[in-house]
């Protein structure tokens, strides 16, 4: 049985399915790669080729998003582990 089966399943969550280069996408002098979605939804605005990203602001936002993703993933894994341990047979 998989961990998700032991946990009773999980809701479907759209997760980033690719990585993008900050240098290529935002035009910033950085080797950072960040998670991204390969397909846009109706929530994604049209690209504006004339927009120039501010380096410091964009890097701060990307760093905060990466940290949030790491903390969110850690929290999810803790919850899954707790659900699994609650369903394991007791001696």
Residue pairs with C-beta under 8 A, 6 or more apart in sequence:
3 80
3 84
4 10
4 80
6 83
6 84
6 87
6 88
7 80
7 83
7 84
7 87
8 83
8 87
10 80
14 37
15 35
16 35
16 36
16 37
17 37
17 38
18 35
18 36
18 37
18 38
19 33
19 34
19 35
19 36
20 33
20 34
20 36
21 31
21 32
21 33
22 28
22 30
22 31
22 32
22 33
22 34
22 58
22 59
22 62
23 29
23 30
23 31
23 32
25 36
26 53
26 58
27 52
27 53
28 53
28 55
28 58
28 59
29 55
30 59
32 59
32 62
34 62
34 65
34 66
35 66
35 69
